[in-house]
Amino acid sequence: MVLSNLIYKHELRVARKAGVTLGRAWRDQDLASKLPAVRSGDTDAAVMLLKTLDPNLRALRVDVLGTECVPFLDTIEDGLKRSDDPDLALLAGTTRIFAAWKVRTGAWAKDVSRERFDEFHAMLPPAYEHLVHATNAAPERPDALNRLQWFGLGAGMHREDLDFLWERIIDRDPWHHASHQSRLQVLCQKWKGSHEEMFAFARQAAAHARAGDPLLELVPRAHVERFMMLQREREDDVVTVGDLVSLRKEYLTDPGVRSEIIGAADLWLSGDNDHPGREEIAHEFGAALYFAGETELAARVLRLAGRTIPESSAWIQWELSAEYEYVRARRKLGIPLANQVPLRT
């Protein structure tokens, strides 16, 4: 126990010295400049940020702001009594969903207490009303429909209703990246689908994607989901770090898996990668390529990743000490971050 604590402290020190943390990785100067005001309770500033015409920026902003505004949910919902602004309704619905999930936590259902589930389900219904209003008041935008996908997963919506939502989303924007990420969750085995449906969806999106298209990251994301379930299926056999490493190597060095991830990464790198979530996509591809042993391609991708590791990324699923392993990977690949301290040998 003493030795493991010492190792953990060393790994944490290495990551902190390199400036590596867990969180959200994005590029949006306007959002960054307004966040301090939003965190101080300026919900009007948050609503104004959602009025951008760029669908990728709006999707990013509603995701970030929905999390940041949880402490101000009552203020936002009180504002809806005096305004029918669809962006305010979108923020209210998104924030309420985040607040509910904060109560539930991201744990597997079997590990969530009945009390937490009851509170979670009691909190969700108003989000539906807010998002339906936002959907109807802004008929050209898919953002509120996308958030309804997450409402539906939490509320136990039937699969046919979730399919209906998806049809409405692609009618509005067939290439909406954030909505595709949500739909992948709907189709994965742990929610409402199967491995076959999830991979078919990811592969179809990749087959129609252009160079640099963010939809290409659905391919490694699907493999992360598949590996997560594989790990649970073999939980009796995966009891040590060595067991996890062996299972990860077995999965990612499969020729079919490896070639699929490489093909998607090559096409993504061949574009301009001008997307506010570029760093998160780079982490998704980079972790998969690195653990698959594709070091040259992994290095090219990870040069586009920064110091923030997305909390839902492959690093988290495939490594017990994600921040440390990321710092270590960059050093091995010859692209170290500044201020690194010596690594444990």
C-alpha positions as CSV (number, residue, x, y, z in Angstrom):
1,M,0.0,0.0,0.0
2,V,2.8,2.4,0.9
3,L,4.6,1.7,-2.4
4,S,1.5,2.1,-4.5
5,N,0.9,5.5,-2.8
6,L,4.4,6.6,-3.5
7,I,4.1,5.6,-7.1
8,Y,0.7,7.4,-7.4
9,K,2.1,10.6,-5.9
10,H,5.1,10.5,-8.3
11,E,2.9,10.0,-11.3
12,L,0.6,12.8,-10.2
13,R,3.6,15.1,-9.7
14,V,4.9,14.3,-13.2
15,A,1.5,15.1,-14.8
16,R,1.1,18.3,-12.8
17,K,4.6,19.5,-13.6
18,A,3.9,19.0,-17.3
19,G,0.6,20.9,-16.8
20,V,-1.6,17.9,-17.7
21,T,-5.1,17.8,-16.2
22,L,-8.4,16.1,-16.9
23,G,-11.3,18.2,-18.3
24,R,-12.5,19.6,-21.6
25,A,-10.2,20.4,-24.4
26,W,-11.5,23.0,-26.9
27,R,-10.6,26.1,-28.8
28,D,-13.0,29.0,-28.6
29,Q,-11.6,32.4,-27.7
30,D,-15.0,34.1,-27.1
31,L,-16.1,31.3,-24.8
32,A,-12.9,31.4,-22.9
33,S,-13.1,35.1,-22.4
34,K,-16.7,35.0,-21.1
35,L,-16.4,32.0,-18.9
36,P,-15.2,33.9,-15.8
37,A,-18.4,36.1,-16.0
38,V,-20.6,33.0,-16.5
39,R,-19.0,31.3,-13.5
40,S,-19.8,34.4,-11.5
41,G,-23.5,34.0,-12.4
42,D,-23.8,36.1,-15.6
43,T,-26.4,33.8,-17.3
44,D,-27.1,36.5,-19.9
45,A,-23.6,36.2,-21.1
46,A,-24.1,32.5,-21.5
47,V,-27.3,32.9,-23.5
48,M,-25.5,35.4,-25.8
49,L,-22.7,33.0,-26.5
50,L,-25.4,30.5,-27.9
51,K,-26.4,33.0,-30.6
52,T,-23.5,32.1,-32.8
53,L,-24.3,31.0,-36.3
54,D,-21.5,28.4,-36.3
55,P,-23.1,25.0,-35.5
56,N,-19.9,23.5,-34.2
57,L,-19.3,26.5,-31.8
58,R,-22.9,26.4,-30.7
59,A,-22.7,22.7,-29.9
60,L,-19.5,23.1,-28.0
61,R,-20.8,26.1,-26.1
62,V,-24.1,24.6,-25.0
63,D,-22.1,21.6,-23.7
64,V,-19.6,23.7,-21.7
65,L,-22.1,26.2,-20.5
66,G,-24.7,23.6,-19.5
67,T,-22.1,22.2,-17.1
68,E,-20.9,25.6,-15.8
69,C,-24.4,26.9,-15.2
70,V,-25.6,24.1,-12.9
71,P,-25.2,26.3,-9.9
72,F,-27.5,28.9,-11.6
73,L,-30.2,26.6,-12.8
74,D,-32.9,28.3,-10.8
75,T,-32.0,31.7,-12.2
76,I,-32.0,30.4,-15.8
77,E,-35.4,28.8,-15.3
78,D,-36.9,31.9,-13.7
79,G,-35.8,33.8,-16.8
80,L,-38.0,31.5,-18.9
81,K,-41.0,32.9,-17.1
82,R,-40.3,36.3,-18.7
83,S,-38.8,35.3,-22.0
84,D,-39.5,32.7,-24.8
85,D,-35.9,33.0,-26.1
86,P,-35.1,29.5,-27.6
87,D,-31.4,29.9,-26.6
88,L,-32.4,30.5,-23.0
89,A,-34.7,27.4,-23.2
90,L,-31.9,25.4,-24.7
91,L,-29.5,26.4,-21.9
92,A,-32.2,25.7,-19.3
93,G,-32.9,22.2,-20.6
94,T,-29.2,21.3,-21.0
95,T,-28.3,22.6,-17.6
96,R,-31.1,20.7,-15.9
97,I,-29.9,17.5,-17.6
98,F,-26.4,18.1,-16.4
99,A,-27.7,18.8,-12.9
100,A,-29.6,15.6,-12.9
101,W,-26.7,13.5,-14.1
102,K,-24.5,15.1,-11.5
103,V,-26.9,13.6,-8.9
104,R,-27.0,10.2,-10.6
105,T,-23.2,10.2,-11.4
106,G,-21.7,8.4,-14.3
107,A,-21.5,5.0,-12.5
108,W,-23.0,1.9,-13.9
109,A,-26.7,1.5,-13.0
110,K,-26.0,-1.3,-10.5
111,D,-23.7,1.0,-8.6
112,V,-26.2,3.9,-8.2
113,S,-28.4,4.0,-5.1
114,R,-32.2,4.0,-5.3
115,E,-32.2,7.4,-3.6
116,R,-30.0,8.9,-6.3
117,F,-32.1,7.3,-9.1
118,D,-35.3,8.7,-7.6
119,E,-33.8,12.2,-7.4
120,F,-32.4,11.9,-10.9
121,H,-35.8,11.0,-12.4
122,A,-37.6,13.7,-10.4
123,M,-35.2,16.3,-11.8
124,L,-35.5,15.4,-15.5
125,P,-39.1,16.2,-16.6
126,P,-38.8,20.0,-16.8
127,A,-35.8,19.6,-19.2
128,Y,-38.2,18.0,-21.7
129,E,-40.5,21.0,-21.7
130,H,-37.6,23.4,-22.1
131,L,-36.0,21.5,-25.0
132,V,-39.3,21.0,-26.9
133,H,-39.8,24.7,-26.7
134,A,-36.3,25.3,-28.0
135,T,-36.8,22.8,-30.8
136,N,-40.0,24.4,-32.0
137,A,-38.8,28.0,-31.7
138,A,-35.6,27.3,-33.7
139,P,-36.8,24.8,-36.3
140,E,-33.5,25.0,-38.3
141,R,-31.2,23.9,-35.4
142,P,-30.5,20.4,-34.1
143,D,-29.1,21.4,-30.8
144,A,-32.2,20.9,-28.6
145,L,-33.0,17.7,-30.3
146,N,-29.5,16.5,-29.6
147,R,-30.0,17.2,-25.9
148,L,-33.3,15.4,-26.0
149,Q,-31.3,12.3,-26.9
150,W,-29.6,12.5,-23.5
151,F,-32.9,13.3,-21.8
152,G,-34.3,10.1,-23.5
153,L,-31.4,7.9,-22.3
154,G,-31.8,9.2,-18.7
155,A,-35.6,9.0,-18.7
156,G,-35.7,5.5,-20.3
157,M,-37.3,6.6,-23.5
158,H,-38.2,3.8,-25.9
159,R,-35.8,3.1,-28.8
160,E,-38.4,4.0,-31.4
161,D,-38.8,7.4,-29.9
162,L,-35.0,7.9,-29.9
163,D,-35.0,6.8,-33.5
164,F,-37.6,9.4,-34.3
165,L,-35.5,12.1,-32.6
166,W,-32.5,11.0,-34.8
167,E,-34.6,11.3,-38.0
168,R,-35.6,14.9,-37.0
169,I,-31.9,15.7,-36.2
170,I,-30.6,14.6,-39.6
171,D,-33.4,16.4,-41.4
172,R,-32.0,19.6,-39.8
173,D,-28.3,18.9,-40.1
174,P,-27.1,15.5,-41.4
175,W,-23.4,16.3,-40.4
176,H,-23.9,17.6,-36.9
177,H,-20.9,16.2,-35.0
178,A,-22.3,16.5,-31.4
179,S,-25.5,14.8,-32.4
180,H,-23.6,11.9,-34.0
181,Q,-21.6,11.4,-30.8
182,S,-24.9,11.2,-28.8
183,R,-26.4,8.8,-31.3
184,L,-23.4,6.5,-31.0
185,Q,-24.2,6.3,-27.3
186,V,-27.8,5.5,-28.0
187,L,-26.7,2.7,-30.3
188,C,-24.1,1.2,-28.0
189,Q,-24.8,-2.0,-26.1
190,K,-24.8,-0.4,-22.7
191,W,-27.8,1.8,-23.7
192,K,-30.3,0.9,-26.4
193,G,-28.4,-0.9,-29.2
194,S,-25.7,-3.4,-29.9
195,H,-22.1,-3.6,-31.0
196,E,-23.2,-4.3,-34.5
197,E,-25.5,-1.3,-34.7
198,M,-22.9,1.0,-33.1
199,F,-20.1,-0.1,-35.5
200,A,-22.4,0.1,-38.5
201,F,-23.3,3.7,-37.6
202,A,-19.7,4.7,-37.0
203,R,-18.5,3.1,-40.3
204,Q,-21.3,4.6,-42.4
205,A,-20.4,8.0,-41.0
206,A,-16.7,7.5,-41.8
207,A,-17.5,6.2,-45.3
208,H,-19.2,9.4,-46.2
209,A,-16.8,11.7,-44.3
210,R,-14.5,14.2,-46.0
211,A,-10.9,14.7,-45.2
212,G,-10.6,16.3,-41.8
213,D,-14.2,15.6,-40.9
214,P,-14.7,15.3,-37.1
215,L,-17.2,12.4,-37.7
216,L,-14.2,10.2,-38.4
217,E,-13.5,10.0,-34.6
218,L,-16.6,7.9,-34.2
219,V,-14.5,5.0,-35.3
220,P,-12.0,5.0,-32.4
221,R,-14.9,6.1,-30.1
222,A,-16.8,3.0,-31.0
223,H,-13.8,0.8,-30.3
224,V,-13.4,2.4,-26.8
225,E,-17.1,1.5,-26.1
226,R,-16.5,-2.0,-27.3
227,F,-13.4,-2.4,-25.2
228,M,-15.3,-1.1,-22.1
229,M,-17.9,-3.9,-22.5
230,L,-15.2,-6.5,-23.2
231,Q,-13.5,-5.4,-20.0
232,R,-16.7,-6.0,-18.1
233,E,-17.3,-9.3,-19.7
234,R,-13.8,-10.5,-18.6
235,E,-13.8,-8.7,-15.2
236,D,-13.0,-11.9,-13.4
237,D,-9.9,-12.3,-15.5
238,V,-8.7,-8.7,-15.5
239,V,-7.6,-8.1,-11.9
240,T,-4.2,-6.6,-12.3
241,V,-2.6,-3.8,-14.4
242,G,-0.8,-6.4,-16.4
243,D,-4.1,-8.1,-17.2
244,L,-5.5,-4.8,-18.4
245,V,-2.5,-4.1,-20.6
246,S,-2.7,-7.6,-22.1
247,L,-6.4,-7.3,-22.9
248,R,-5.8,-3.8,-24.4
249,K,-2.9,-5.1,-26.6
250,E,-5.0,-8.1,-27.7
251,Y,-7.9,-5.9,-28.8
252,L,-6.0,-3.1,-30.4
253,T,-3.5,-5.2,-32.3
254,D,-6.2,-7.2,-34.0
255,P,-5.5,-6.5,-37.7
256,G,-9.1,-5.4,-38.5
257,V,-9.3,-3.0,-35.5
258,R,-5.9,-1.6,-36.2
259,S,-6.4,-1.0,-39.9
260,E,-9.8,0.6,-39.3
261,I,-8.4,3.1,-36.8
262,I,-5.4,3.9,-39.0
263,G,-7.6,4.5,-42.0
264,A,-9.9,6.9,-40.2
265,A,-6.9,8.7,-38.6
266,D,-5.2,9.1,-42.0
267,L,-8.3,10.7,-43.5
268,W,-8.8,13.0,-40.5
269,L,-5.2,14.2,-40.6
270,S,-5.4,14.9,-44.4
271,G,-7.9,17.7,-43.8
272,D,-7.5,21.1,-42.2
273,N,-8.8,19.9,-38.8
274,D,-10.4,23.3,-38.2
275,H,-12.9,22.3,-35.5
276,P,-13.2,23.7,-32.0
277,G,-13.0,20.2,-30.6
278,R,-9.9,19.3,-32.5
279,E,-7.8,18.6,-29.4
280,E,-10.3,16.1,-28.1
281,I,-10.5,14.3,-31.4
282,A,-6.7,14.2,-31.4
283,H,-6.7,12.6,-28.0
284,E,-9.2,10.0,-29.2
285,F,-7.2,9.0,-32.2
286,G,-3.8,9.4,-30.5
287,A,-4.6,7.1,-27.5
288,A,-5.9,4.4,-29.8
289,L,-2.9,4.6,-32.2
290,Y,-0.4,4.8,-29.4
291,F,-1.7,1.7,-27.6
292,A,-2.0,-0.1,-30.9
293,G,1.7,0.4,-31.5
294,E,1.3,2.8,-34.4
295,T,3.9,5.2,-33.0
296,E,4.6,7.3,-36.1
297,L,0.9,8.1,-36.8
298,A,0.2,8.5,-33.1
299,A,3.0,11.2,-32.9
300,R,1.5,13.1,-35.8
301,V,-1.9,13.1,-34.2
302,L,-0.8,13.9,-30.6
303,R,1.1,17.0,-31.8
304,L,-2.4,18.4,-32.2
305,A,-3.5,17.5,-28.6
306,G,-2.8,19.8,-25.7
307,R,-2.4,19.5,-21.9
308,T,-6.1,18.7,-21.1
309,I,-7.2,15.1,-21.4
310,P,-10.9,14.7,-22.0
311,E,-12.6,13.0,-19.1
312,S,-14.4,10.6,-21.5
313,S,-11.3,9.8,-23.7
314,A,-9.6,6.6,-24.5
315,W,-6.8,7.5,-22.1
316,I,-9.3,7.1,-19.2
317,Q,-10.7,3.8,-20.4
318,W,-7.4,2.2,-21.4
319,E,-5.0,3.3,-18.6
320,L,-5.3,3.5,-14.8
321,S,-3.1,6.6,-14.6
322,A,-4.3,8.5,-17.7
323,E,-2.5,11.8,-17.1
324,Y,0.8,10.2,-16.4
325,E,0.6,7.7,-19.3
326,Y,-0.2,10.6,-21.7
327,V,2.9,12.5,-20.5
328,R,4.9,9.3,-20.8
329,A,3.5,8.6,-24.3
330,R,4.5,12.0,-25.6
331,R,8.0,11.5,-24.3
332,K,8.3,8.1,-25.9
333,L,7.1,9.5,-29.2
334,G,9.6,12.4,-29.2
335,I,7.0,15.1,-28.6
336,P,7.4,15.9,-24.9
337,L,5.5,18.7,-23.1
338,A,7.5,21.5,-21.6
339,N,8.4,21.3,-17.9
340,Q,8.4,17.5,-17.7
341,V,10.1,16.1,-14.7
342,P,12.1,12.8,-15.0
343,L,9.8,9.8,-15.5
344,R,9.9,6.7,-13.3
345,T,11.9,4.0,-15.0
